[in-house]
Amino acid sequence: MNELKYFKRSRQSEDELFETVVQLKIDDIRPNRAQPRSDFNQNSIIRLADSIRRYGILQPLTVRPSDPDDRCRYELIAGERRLRAAKLLGYLTVPCIIKEADEKTSAELAIIENLLREDLNMFEEAYGYKKLIEMHKMTQEEVARRMSVSQSAVANKMRLLKFGLEEQKFILENQLTERHARACLRLIDPTERFDTLKFIVENKLNVSQTEEYVEKTLNFHSNSSNQSASNKKDNANSHREMAETVSSIRRYVDTWVKHGKNAEINVMNKNDNTEIHIKLFN
């Protein structure tokens, strides 16, 4: 049996090309624009290149014919790490399987293929889910079915995108886990959240300690908020009592004036007190 056959087929057909491994020029292949991976670790590419030098490319790349106006003849669907490693080795061609797919299907396949790999970081996975939802009009439930995960797993992963780019970089560089990150998402203020991330790293907190620290921070805010509300209520009561007192004094002064007394009242409200001046004239 021909070892170049990638799929077992029951009959030959005129589209045999699209089920066969063929050698394509590297310069004729461009990366997929929907690639969810944003960071290609150079050391990892070097290790892969060393493996390819020893054993060859064991798994063919998957490509599709590009649009007629594209300068490259093919668009990569899956296998960018292998393509980069081959370029590093100076290879001119790579083994590929050509699939007939439009741009939308190609992008979808590229995202799903990468998401199924285990070496994407948490944010790359989240961006991959986001692209499937936005580019292909999928719901979280549909994405979950495609990826064979729960809808809550998709939702939890996408929540990580609430972190800003600087926070994401800090989390990855300091090798914090996804559970560390999700615990910190309970903090709404970005500045406070970033300070918390730094505290976690500086004090080498584990997940349990992180959750406890975040909980204490939230309780502090809650108590401060309750105290502030209580103070506002006390101030409101104080202002109301003072207004009633001033009103009563005005009524007394008005009574004196009605009985022929020559009197006047002057009320001055200052920052933290109220001054009442009453003058009686002979």
PATORLUM-149680 format. One record per atom (N, C-alpha, C, O): residue in one letter; x, y, z. Coordinates in steps of 0.1 Angstrom, whole numbers, padded with zeros to 4 digits, always signed. Example, Ala and Ser with C-alpha at 12.3 -4.5 7.8 and 13.67 -1.06 7.14 Angstrom:
REM residues 2
a+0132-0057+0078
a+0123-0045+0078
a+0132-0033+0078
a+0142-0033+0085
s+0128-0022+0071
s+0137-0011+0071
s+0129+0000+0079
s+0134+0011+0080
This chain:
REM residues 282
m+0009-0012+0000
m+0000+0000+0000
m+0009+0012+0000
m+0019+0013+0007
n+0005+0022-0007
n+0013+0035-0008
n+0013+0042+0005
n+0003+0045+0010
e+0025+0043+0011
e+0026+0050+0024
e+0023+0064+0024
e+0021+0070+0034
l+0022+0070+0012
l+0019+0084+0011
l+0004+0087+0013
l-0001+0098+0015
k-0004+0076+0013
k-0019+0078+0015
k-0021+0082+0029
k-0017+0075+0038
y-0029+0092+0031
y-0032+0097+0045
y-0045+0091+0050
y-0047+0089+0061
f-0055+0090+0041
f-0068+0084+0044
f-0070+0071+0036
f-0066+0070+0025
k-0076+0062+0043
k-0079+0050+0036
k-0091+0052+0027
k-0101+0057+0031
r-0090+0049+0014
r-0100+0052+0004
r-0105+0040-0003
r-0097+0030-0005
s-0117+0039-0006
s-0123+0027-0013
s-0122+0029-0028
s-0123+0019-0035
r-0120+0041-0033
r-0119+0042-0047
r-0110+0054-0051
r-0108+0063-0043
q-0105+0054-0063
q-0097+0065-0068
q-0106+0076-0073
q-0117+0072-0079
s-0103+0088-0072
s-0111+0099-0077
s-0103+0110-0082
s-0090+0110-0080
e-0109+0119-0089
e-0101+0130-0095
e-0096+0140-0085
e-0087+0148-0088
d-0102+0139-0073
d-0096+0148-0062
d-0086+0141-0053
d-0085+0144-0042
e-0079+0131-0059
e-0070+0123-0052
e-0059+0132-0045
e-0054+0129-0034
l-0056+0143-0052
l-0046+0153-0047
l-0049+0157-0033
l-0040+0159-0024
f-0062+0159-0029
f-0066+0164-0017
f-0067+0154-0006
f-0071+0157+0005
e-0063+0141-0009
e-0062+0131+0001
e-0048+0125+0002
e-0046+0114+0008
t-0038+0132-0004
t-0025+0126-0005
t-0015+0136+0001
t-0016+0148+0000
v-0004+0130+0007
v+0007+0138+0012
v+0016+0143+0000
v+0020+0134-0008
v+0018+0156-0002
v+0026+0161-0013
v+0036+0170-0007
v+0035+0176+0004
q+0047+0172-0014
q+0058+0181-0010
q+0055+0195-0016
q+0054+0196-0028
l+0054+0205-0007
l+0051+0218-0012
l+0063+0227-0008
l+0069+0225+0002
k+0066+0237-0016
k+0076+0247-0013
k+0071+0256-0001
k+0060+0260+0000
i+0081+0257+0008
i+0078+0265+0020
i+0074+0280+0017
i+0065+0285+0023
d+0080+0285+0006
d+0077+0299+0002
d+0063+0300-0004
d+0058+0311-0005
d+0057+0289-0007
d+0043+0289-0012
d+0032+0289-0002
d+0020+0289-0005
i+0037+0288+0011
i+0027+0286+0022
i+0028+0298+0031
i+0038+0302+0036
r+0016+0304+0034
r+0016+0315+0044
r+0008+0310+0056
r-0001+0302+0055
p+0012+0316+0068
p+0005+0312+0080
p-0010+0316+0080
p-0014+0324+0072
n-0018+0309+0088
n-0032+0312+0089
n-0034+0325+0098
n-0029+0326+0108
r-0043+0334+0092
r-0045+0346+0100
r-0053+0344+0113
r-0052+0352+0122
a-0060+0332+0114
a-0068+0329+0125
a-0060+0322+0136
a-0066+0317+0146
q-0047+0320+0134
q-0038+0313+0143
q-0040+0319+0157
q-0037+0331+0160
p-0045+0311+0167
p-0047+0316+0181
p-0034+0318+0189
p-0034+0325+0199
r-0024+0310+0185
r-0011+0311+0192
r-0004+0324+0190
r-0002+0328+0178
s-0001+0332+0200
s+0005+0345+0199
s+0020+0344+0202
s+0027+0353+0198
d+0024+0334+0209
d+0038+0333+0214
d+0044+0319+0210
d+0040+0309+0215
f+0053+0320+0201
f+0060+0308+0197
f+0074+0307+0204
f+0083+0315+0200
n+0075+0299+0214
n+0087+0298+0222
n+0099+0293+0213
n+0098+0283+0207
q+0109+0302+0212
q+0120+0299+0202
q+0127+0286+0207
q+0132+0279+0198
n+0129+0284+0220
n+0136+0272+0224
n+0128+0260+0220
n+0134+0249+0217
s+0115+0261+0221
s+0106+0249+0217
s+0108+0247+0202
s+0108+0235+0198
i+0108+0257+0194
i+0110+0255+0180
i+0124+0249+0177
i+0125+0241+0168
i+0134+0253+0184
i+0147+0247+0182
i+0147+0232+0185
i+0153+0224+0178
r+0141+0229+0196
r+0140+0215+0200
r+0132+0207+0189
r+0136+0195+0186
l+0121+0213+0184
l+0114+0206+0174
l+0122+0204+0161
l+0122+0194+0155
a+0130+0215+0158
a+0139+0214+0146
a+0149+0203+0148
a+0152+0196+0138
d+0154+0201+0160
d+0164+0191+0162
d+0157+0177+0160
d+0164+0168+0155
s+0145+0175+0165
s+0138+0163+0163
s+0135+0160+0148
s+0137+0149+0144
i+0131+0171+0141
i+0129+0169+0127
i+0142+0165+0119
i+0141+0157+0110
r+0153+0171+0123
r+0166+0168+0117
r+0169+0153+0119
r+0174+0147+0110
r+0165+0148+0130
r+0168+0134+0133
r+0158+0124+0126
r+0162+0114+0120
y+0145+0128+0128
y+0135+0118+0124
y+0126+0122+0112
y+0118+0115+0107
g+0128+0135+0108
g+0119+0140+0097
g+0106+0145+0103
g+0104+0145+0115
i+0098+0151+0094
i+0085+0156+0098
i+0075+0144+0098
i+0071+0140+0087
l+0071+0140+0110
l+0063+0127+0111
l+0049+0130+0108
l+0042+0121+0103
q+0044+0142+0110
q+0030+0145+0108
q+0029+0156+0097
q+0034+0167+0100
p+0023+0154+0086
p+0023+0164+0075
p+0015+0176+0080
p+0007+0176+0088
l+0019+0188+0074
l+0011+0200+0076
l-0002+0199+0068
l-0003+0191+0058
t-0012+0207+0072
t-0024+0207+0065
t-0026+0221+0059
t-0025+0231+0066
v-0029+0222+0046
v-0030+0235+0039
v-0043+0235+0031
v-0049+0225+0029
r-0046+0247+0026
r-0057+0248+0016
r-0052+0257+0005
r-0043+0265+0007
p-0057+0256-0007
p-0054+0265-0018
p-0058+0279-0014
p-0069+0281-0010
s-0049+0289-0017
s-0052+0302-0013
s-0062+0308-0024
s-0064+0302-0035
d-0067+0320-0021
d-0075+0327-0031
d-0066+0331-0043
d-0054+0332-0041
p-0072+0333-0055
p-0064+0335-0067
p-0055+0347-0066
p-0044+0348-0072
d-0059+0358-0059
d-0051+0370-0058
d-0041+0370-0047
d-0034+0380-0045
d-0040+0359-0040
d-0030+0358-0029
d-0016+0355-0034
d-0015+0347-0044
r-0006+0361-0029
r+0008+0359-0035
r+0013+0345-0031
r+0022+0340-0038
c+0008+0339-0020
c+0012+0325-0017
c+0001+0316-0022
c-0011+0319-0022
r+0005+0304-0027
r-0004+0295-0034
r-0013+0288-0023
r-0024+0283-0026
y-0007+0287-0011
y-0014+0279-0001
y-0015+0286+0013
y-0006+0294+0016
e-0026+0284+0020
e-0027+0289+0034
e-0026+0277+0043
e-0032+0267+0041
l-0018+0279+0054
l-0017+0269+0064
l-0030+0267+0072
l-0035+0277+0077
i-0034+0255+0074
i-0045+0253+0084
i-0039+0248+0097
i-0044+0252+0107
a-0030+0238+0096
a-0024+0233+0109
a-0010+0230+0106
a-0006+0224+0096
g-0001+0233+0117
g+0013+0229+0116
g+0023+0240+0116
g+0033+0239+0110
e+0019+0252+0122
e+0029+0263+0120
e+0042+0261+0128
e+0052+0266+0123
r+0042+0254+0139
r+0054+0251+0146
r+0063+0243+0137
r+0075+0245+0136
r+0057+0233+0130
r+0065+0224+0121
r+0071+0233+0110
r+0082+0231+0105
l+0063+0242+0105
l+0067+0251+0094
l+0079+0259+0098
l+0088+0261+0091
r+0078+0265+0110
r+0088+0274+0115
r+0101+0266+0117
r+0112+0270+0114
a+0100+0254+0122
a+0111+0245+0125
a+0118+0241+0111
a+0130+0241+0110
a+0110+0238+0101
a+0115+0235+0088
a+0123+0247+0082
a+0134+0245+0076
k+0117+0259+0084
k+0124+0271+0079
k+0138+0272+0086
k+0148+0276+0080
l+0138+0270+0099
l+0150+0271+0107
l+0161+0261+0102
l+0173+0265+0102
l+0156+0250+0097
l+0166+0240+0092
l+0170+0243+0078
l+0179+0236+0073
g+0164+0252+0072
g+0167+0256+0058
g+0160+0247+0048
g+0164+0247+0036
y+0150+0240+0052
y+0143+0231+0042
y+0136+0240+0032
y+0131+0251+0035
l+0135+0235+0020
l+0128+0242+0009
l+0114+0237+0007
l+0105+0245+0003
t+0111+0224+0011
t+0098+0219+0010
t+0094+0212+0023
t+0102+0208+0031
v+0081+0210+0024
v+0076+0203+0036
v+0064+0194+0031
v+0058+0197+0021
p+0062+0182+0038
p+0051+0174+0034
p+0038+0180+0039
p+0036+0184+0050
c+0028+0180+0030
c+0015+0186+0033
c+0003+0178+0028
c+0005+0170+0019
i-0008+0180+0034
i-0021+0174+0030
i-0029+0187+0025
i-0031+0196+0033
i-0034+0186+0013
i-0041+0198+0008
i-0056+0195+0010
i-0061+0184+0005
k-0063+0204+0016
k-0077+0202+0018
k-0085+0214+0011
k-0080+0225+0010
e-0096+0210+0006
e-0105+0220+0000
e-0113+0227+0011
e-0121+0220+0017
a-0111+0239+0013
a-0118+0246+0024
a-0118+0261+0021
a-0108+0267+0016
d-0129+0268+0023
d-0130+0282+0021
d-0123+0289+0033
d-0119+0282+0043
e-0122+0302+0032
e-0114+0309+0043
e-0120+0307+0057
e-0113+0306+0067
k-0133+0308+0057
k-0140+0306+0070
k-0138+0293+0076
k-0135+0291+0088
t-0139+0282+0068
t-0137+0269+0073
t-0122+0267+0077
t-0119+0260+0087
s-0113+0272+0069
s-0099+0271+0072
s-0096+0277+0085
s-0088+0272+0093
a-0101+0289+0087
a-0099+0296+0100
a-0104+0288+0112
a-0098+0286+0122
e-0116+0282+0110
e-0122+0274+0120
e-0114+0262+0123
e-0112+0259+0135
l-0109+0255+0113
l-0101+0243+0115
l-0088+0247+0122
l-0083+0239+0130
a-0082+0258+0118
a-0069+0262+0124
a-0071+0265+0139
a-0062+0261+0147
i-0082+0272+0142
i-0084+0275+0156
i-0086+0262+0164
i-0080+0260+0175
i-0095+0254+0159
i-0098+0241+0166
i-0086+0232+0168
i-0084+0226+0178
e-0078+0231+0157
e-0067+0222+0157
e-0057+0227+0168
e-0051+0219+0175
n-0055+0240+0169
n-0046+0245+0179
n-0052+0244+0193
n-0044+0242+0203
l-0065+0246+0194
l-0071+0245+0208
l-0070+0231+0213
l-0070+0229+0225
l-0070+0221+0204
l-0069+0207+0208
l-0055+0203+0213
l-0054+0193+0219
r-0045+0212+0210
r-0032+0209+0215
r-0031+0213+0230
r-0039+0221+0234
e-0022+0207+0237
e-0021+0210+0251
e-0011+0221+0255
e-0009+0224+0267
d-0004+0226+0245
d+0007+0236+0248
d+0003+0250+0246
d+0012+0259+0246
l-0010+0253+0244
l-0014+0267+0244
l-0016+0272+0258
l-0020+0265+0267
n-0012+0285+0260
n-0014+0291+0273
n-0029+0294+0275
n-0036+0294+0266
m-0032+0297+0287
m-0047+0300+0291
m-0053+0311+0283
m-0065+0310+0279
f-0045+0321+0280
f-0050+0333+0273
f-0052+0330+0258
f-0061+0335+0251
e-0042+0322+0252
e-0043+0318+0238
e-0056+0310+0236
e-0063+0311+0226
e-0059+0301+0246
e-0071+0293+0245
e-0083+0302+0245
e-0093+0300+0238
a-0083+0312+0254
a-0094+0321+0256
a-0097+0329+0243
a-0108+0330+0238
y-0086+0334+0237
y-0087+0341+0224
y-0092+0332+0213
y-0099+0336+0204
g-0088+0319+0214
g-0093+0310+0204
g-0108+0308+0204
g-0115+0308+0194
y-0113+0306+0216
y-0127+0305+0218
y-0134+0318+0214
y-0145+0318+0207
k-0128+0330+0217
k-0134+0342+0213
k-0135+0344+0198
k-0145+0349+0193
k-0124+0339+0191
k-0124+0340+0176
k-0135+0331+0171
k-0142+0335+0161
l-0137+0319+0176
l-0147+0310+0171
l-0161+0317+0173
l-0170+0316+0164
i-0163+0323+0184
i-0176+0330+0187
i-0178+0342+0178
i-0189+0344+0172
e-0168+0350+0176
e-0170+0363+0169
e-0169+0361+0154
e-0177+0366+0146
m-0159+0352+0149
m-0157+0351+0135
m-0168+0341+0129
m-0171+0343+0117
h-0172+0331+0136
h-0180+0321+0131
h-0194+0321+0137
h-0202+0311+0135
k-0197+0331+0145
k-0211+0333+0150
k-0215+0321+0158
k-0227+0317+0157
m-0206+0315+0165
m-0210+0304+0174
m-0214+0309+0188
m-0210+0319+0192
t-0222+0301+0194
t-0225+0303+0208
t-0215+0296+0217
t-0207+0287+0212
q-0214+0299+0230
q-0205+0292+0239
q-0209+0277+0239
q-0200+0268+0240
e-0222+0274+0238
e-0226+0260+0238
e-0220+0253+0226
e-0216+0241+0227
e-0221+0259+0214
e-0216+0253+0202
e-0201+0251+0202
e-0196+0241+0198
v-0194+0261+0208
v-0179+0260+0209
v-0176+0248+0218
v-0167+0240+0216
a-0184+0247+0229
a-0181+0236+0239
a-0183+0222+0232
a-0176+0213+0235
r-0194+0221+0224
r-0196+0208+0217
r-0185+0205+0207
r-0180+0194+0207
r-0180+0215+0200
r-0169+0213+0190
r-0156+0209+0198
r-0149+0200+0193
m-0154+0214+0209
m-0142+0211+0217
m-0143+0200+0227
m-0133+0196+0233
s-0155+0195+0228
s-0158+0184+0238
s-0155+0188+0252
s-0149+0180+0260
v-0159+0200+0255
v-0157+0205+0269
v-0171+0210+0273
v-0180+0211+0265
s-0172+0214+0286
s-0184+0219+0291
s-0186+0234+0288
s-0176+0241+0285
q-0198+0239+0287
q-0200+0253+0284
q-0194+0261+0295
q-0189+0272+0292
s-0194+0257+0308
s-0188+0265+0319
s-0173+0266+0317
s-0167+0276+0321
a-0167+0255+0311
a-0153+0256+0309
a-0149+0267+0299
a-0139+0274+0300
v-0157+0268+0288
v-0155+0278+0278
v-0158+0292+0285
v-0150+0301+0282
a-0168+0293+0292
a-0171+0306+0299
a-0160+0310+0308
a-0156+0322+0309
n-0155+0301+0317
n-0145+0304+0326
n-0132+0308+0319
n-0125+0317+0323
k-0129+0302+0308
k-0117+0305+0300
k-0118+0319+0294
k-0109+0327+0295
m-0130+0322+0289
m-0132+0336+0283
m-0132+0347+0293
m-0128+0358+0290
r-0135+0344+0305
r-0135+0354+0316
r-0121+0359+0318
r-0119+0370+0323
l-0111+0351+0315
l-0097+0355+0316
l-0093+0367+0308
l-0083+0374+0311
l-0101+0369+0297
l-0098+0381+0289
l-0102+0394+0295
l-0099+0405+0289
k-0108+0394+0307
k-0110+0406+0315
k-0097+0412+0319
k-0096+0424+0322
f-0086+0403+0320
f-0073+0409+0324
f-0068+0417+0312
f-0070+0413+0300
g-0061+0428+0315
g-0055+0436+0305
g-0043+0429+0300
g-0038+0419+0305
l-0037+0434+0289
l-0026+0428+0282
l-0013+0427+0292
l-0006+0418+0292
e-0012+0438+0300
e+0000+0439+0309
e-0002+0428+0320
e+0008+0422+0324
e-0014+0427+0325
e-0017+0417+0335
e-0015+0403+0329
e-0009+0394+0336
q-0020+0400+0317
q-0018+0387+0311
q-0003+0384+0310
q+0001+0373+0313
k+0005+0393+0305
k+0019+0391+0304
k+0026+0388+0317
k+0034+0379+0318
f+0022+0395+0328
f+0027+0393+0341
f+0024+0379+0346
f+0032+0372+0352
i+0011+0375+0344
i+0007+0362+0348
i+0015+0351+0342
i+0020+0341+0348
l+0017+0352+0329
l+0024+0342+0321
l+0039+0342+0325
l+0045+0331+0327
e+0045+0354+0326
e+0059+0355+0329
e+0063+0349+0343
e+0073+0344+0345
n+0053+0350+0352
n+0056+0346+0365
n+0049+0332+0368
n+0049+0327+0379
q+0044+0326+0357
q+0039+0312+0358
q+0028+0310+0368
q+0028+0300+0375
l+0020+0320+0369
l+0008+0318+0378
l-0002+0309+0371
l-0003+0309+0359
t-0009+0301+0379
t-0018+0291+0373
t-0032+0298+0370
t-0034+0309+0373
e-0040+0291+0362
e-0053+0296+0358
e-0062+0298+0371
e-0070+0308+0371
r-0060+0290+0381
r-0068+0291+0393
r-0063+0304+0401
r-0072+0311+0407
h-0050+0307+0401
h-0046+0320+0406
h-0053+0331+0399
h-0058+0341+0406
a-0053+0330+0386
a-0059+0341+0378
a-0074+0343+0381
a-0078+0354+0382
r-0081+0332+0381
r-0095+0333+0383
r-0099+0338+0397
r-0109+0345+0398
a-0090+0335+0407
a-0093+0340+0420
a-0092+0356+0420
a-0099+0363+0427
c-0082+0361+0412
c-0080+0375+0412
c-0090+0383+0404
c-0092+0395+0406
l-0097+0376+0395
l-0108+0382+0387
l-0119+0387+0396
l-0128+0395+0392
r-0120+0382+0408
r-0131+0387+0418
r-0128+0402+0421
r-0138+0409+0426
l-0116+0407+0419
l-0113+0421+0422
l-0116+0429+0409
l-0110+0426+0399
i-0124+0439+0410
i-0129+0446+0399
i-0119+0457+0394
i-0117+0459+0382
d-0113+0464+0404
d-0104+0475+0400
d-0091+0469+0394
d-0084+0461+0401
p-0087+0473+0382
p-0075+0468+0376
p-0062+0471+0383
p-0054+0462+0384
t-0061+0483+0389
t-0049+0486+0396
t-0048+0478+0409
t-0037+0472+0411
e-0058+0476+0416
e-0058+0468+0428
e-0055+0453+0424
e-0048+0446+0431
r-0061+0449+0413
r-0059+0435+0409
r-0044+0432+0405
r-0039+0422+0409
f-0038+0442+0398
f-0024+0441+0394
f-0015+0441+0407
f-0006+0433+0408
d-0019+0449+0416
d-0011+0449+0429
d-0012+0436+0436
d-0003+0431+0442
t-0024+0430+0435
t-0026+0417+0442
t-0018+0406+0435
t-0012+0398+0441
l-0017+0407+0421
l-0009+0397+0414
l+0006+0398+0418
l+0013+0388+0420
k+0010+0411+0420
k+0024+0413+0424
k+0027+0407+0438
k+0037+0401+0441
f+0017+0410+0447
f+0018+0404+0461
f+0018+0389+0461
f+0026+0383+0468
i+0010+0383+0452
i+0010+0368+0451
i+0024+0363+0447
i+0029+0353+0453
v+0030+0369+0437
v+0043+0365+0432
v+0054+0368+0443
v+0062+0359+0446
e+0054+0380+0449
e+0064+0383+0458
e+0064+0374+0471
e+0074+0371+0477
n+0052+0370+0475
n+0050+0362+0487
n+0048+0347+0484
n+0046+0339+0493
k+0049+0344+0471
k+0048+0330+0466
k+0036+0323+0472
k+0037+0312+0477
l+0025+0329+0470
l+0012+0323+0475
l+0007+0312+0466
l+0008+0313+0454
n+0002+0301+0473
n-0004+0291+0465
n-0018+0295+0462
n-0023+0306+0466
v-0026+0286+0455
v-0039+0290+0451
v-0048+0292+0463
v-0056+0302+0464
s-0047+0283+0473
s-0056+0285+0485
s-0053+0298+0492
s-0062+0305+0497
q-0040+0301+0494
q-0036+0313+0500
q-0041+0326+0492
q-0045+0336+0498
t-0040+0324+0479
t-0045+0335+0470
t-0060+0338+0472
t-0064+0349+0474
e-0067+0327+0472
e-0082+0328+0474
e-0085+0335+0488
e-0094+0343+0489
e-0078+0331+0498
e-0080+0336+0511
e-0076+0351+0511
e-0083+0359+0518
y-0065+0355+0505
y-0061+0369+0504
y-0071+0377+0497
y-0075+0388+0502
v-0076+0373+0486
v-0086+0380+0478
v-0099+0381+0486
v-0105+0392+0486
e-0103+0371+0493
e-0115+0371+0502
e-0114+0382+0513
e-0123+0389+0515
k-0102+0383+0519
k-0100+0393+0529
k-0100+0407+0523
k-0106+0416+0530
t-0095+0408+0511
t-0095+0421+0505
t-0110+0426+0502
t-0113+0437+0504
l-0118+0416+0497
l-0132+0419+0494
l-0140+0422+0507
l-0148+0431+0507
n-0137+0415+0518
n-0143+0417+0531
n-0140+0431+0536
n-0148+0438+0542
f-0127+0435+0534
f-0123+0448+0538
f-0131+0459+0531
f-0135+0469+0537
h-0132+0457+0518
h-0140+0467+0510
h-0155+0467+0515
h-0161+0478+0515
s-0160+0456+0518
s-0174+0455+0522
s-0176+0462+0535
s-0186+0469+0537
n-0167+0460+0545
n-0168+0466+0558
n-0166+0481+0556
n-0173+0489+0563
s-0156+0485+0548
s-0154+0500+0546
s-0167+0506+0539
s-0170+0517+0543
s-0173+0499+0530
s-0185+0504+0524
s-0196+0505+0534
s-0204+0515+0534
n-0198+0495+0542
n-0208+0495+0552
n-0206+0507+0562
n-0215+0514+0566
q-0193+0509+0566
q-0190+0520+0575
q-0193+0533+0569
q-0198+0542+0576
s-0189+0534+0556
s-0192+0547+0549
s-0207+0550+0548
s-0211+0561+0550
a-0214+0539+0546
a-0229+0541+0545
a-0235+0545+0558
a-0244+0553+0559
s-0229+0539+0569
s-0233+0542+0583
s-0230+0557+0586
s-0238+0564+0592
n-0218+0561+0582
n-0214+0575+0585
n-0223+0585+0577
n-0227+0595+0582
k-0226+0581+0565
k-0235+0590+0557
k-0249+0591+0563
k-0255+0601+0563
k-0254+0579+0569
k-0266+0579+0575
k-0266+0588+0588
k-0275+0596+0590
d-0255+0587+0596
d-0254+0595+0608
d-0253+0610+0604
d-0259+0618+0611
n-0246+0613+0593
n-0244+0627+0589
n-0258+0632+0585
n-0262+0644+0588
a-0265+0624+0578
a-0279+0628+0573
a-0288+0631+0585
a-0295+0641+0585
n-0287+0622+0595
n-0295+0624+0607
n-0291+0637+0614
n-0299+0645+0619
s-0278+0639+0615
s-0273+0651+0622
s-0277+0664+0615
s-0282+0673+0621
h-0277+0664+0601
h-0281+0675+0594
h-0296+0678+0595
h-0301+0689+0597
r-0304+0667+0596
r-0318+0669+0598
r-0321+0674+0611
r-0330+0683+0613
e-0315+0669+0622
e-0317+0674+0635
e-0313+0689+0636
e-0320+0697+0643
m-0302+0693+0630
m-0297+0707+0630
m-0308+0716+0623
m-0311+0727+0628
a-0313+0711+0612
a-0323+0719+0604
a-0335+0721+0613
a-0341+0732+0613
e-0339+0711+0620
e-0351+0712+0629
e-0349+0722+0640
e-0357+0730+0644
t-0336+0721+0645
t-0333+0731+0656
t-0333+0745+0652
t-0339+0754+0658
v-0327+0747+0640
v-0327+0761+0634
v-0341+0766+0631
v-0344+0777+0634
s-0349+0757+0626
s-0363+0760+0623
s-0371+0764+0636
s-0378+0774+0636
s-0368+0757+0647
s-0375+0760+0660
s-0370+0774+0665
s-0378+0782+0670
i-0357+0777+0664
i-0352+0789+0669
i-0358+0801+0661
i-0361+0811+0666
r-0359+0799+0647
r-0365+0809+0639
r-0379+0812+0643
r-0384+0824+0643
r-0387+0802+0647
r-0400+0804+0651
r-0401+0812+0664
r-0410+0821+0665
y-0392+0809+0673
y-0391+0817+0686
y-0388+0832+0683
y-0395+0841+0688
v-0379+0834+0674
v-0375+0848+0671
v-0387+0855+0664
v-0390+0867+0667
d-0394+0848+0655
d-0405+0854+0648
d-0416+0857+0659
d-0423+0867+0657
t-0418+0849+0669
t-0428+0852+0679
t-0424+0864+0687
t-0433+0872+0690
w-0411+0866+0690
w-0407+0878+0697
w-0410+0891+0689
w-0414+0901+0694
v-0407+0890+0676
v-0409+0901+0667
v-0424+0904+0666
v-0428+0916+0666
k-0433+0894+0666
k-0447+0896+0666
k-0452+0903+0679
k-0462+0911+0679
h-0445+0901+0690
h-0448+0908+0702
h-0441+0921+0704
h-0440+0926+0716
g-0436+0926+0694
g-0430+0939+0695
g-0415+0940+0698
g-0410+0951+0699
k-0409+0929+0699
k-0395+0929+0702
k-0387+0931+0689
k-0391+0927+0678
n-0376+0939+0690
n-0368+0941+0678
n-0357+0931+0678
n-0347+0932+0686
a-0358+0920+0670
a-0348+0909+0670
a-0345+0904+0656
a-0353+0906+0647
e-0334+0898+0655
e-0330+0892+0642
e-0322+0880+0644
e-0315+0879+0655
i-0322+0870+0635
i-0314+0858+0636
i-0305+0857+0624
i-0310+0860+0613
n-0293+0852+0625
n-0284+0850+0614
n-0278+0836+0616
n-0271+0833+0626
v-0280+0828+0606
v-0275+0814+0606
v-0264+0812+0596
v-0265+0816+0584
m-0252+0807+0600
m-0241+0805+0592
m-0236+0790+0592
m-0233+0785+0603
n-0237+0784+0581
n-0233+0770+0580
n-0218+0769+0575
n-0215+0774+0564
k-0210+0763+0583
k-0196+0761+0580
k-0193+0746+0577
k-0202+0738+0577
n-0181+0743+0575
n-0177+0729+0571
n-0182+0719+0581
n-0189+0709+0577
d-0179+0721+0593
d-0183+0711+0603
d-0191+0716+0614
d-0193+0709+0624
n-0197+0728+0613
n-0206+0733+0623
n-0215+0743+0618
n-0214+0748+0606
t-0225+0747+0626
t-0235+0757+0622
t-0235+0767+0633
t-0237+0764+0645
e-0233+0780+0629
e-0234+0791+0639
e-0247+0798+0638
e-0251+0802+0627
i-0253+0801+0650
i-0266+0808+0650
i-0264+0820+0659
i-0261+0819+0671
h-0266+0832+0653
h-0265+0845+0660
h-0278+0851+0662
h-0285+0854+0652
i-0282+0855+0674
i-0295+0861+0676
i-0292+0875+0683
i-0285+0876+0693
k-0298+0885+0677
k-0296+0899+0682
k-0310+0904+0687
k-0320+0903+0680
l-0310+0910+0699
l-0322+0916+0705
l-0319+0931+0706
l-0309+0934+0713
f-0327+0940+0701
f-0325+0954+0702
f-0335+0960+0712
f-0346+0956+0712
n-0330+0970+0719
n-0339+0977+0729
n-0348+0987+0721
n-0357+0994+0727
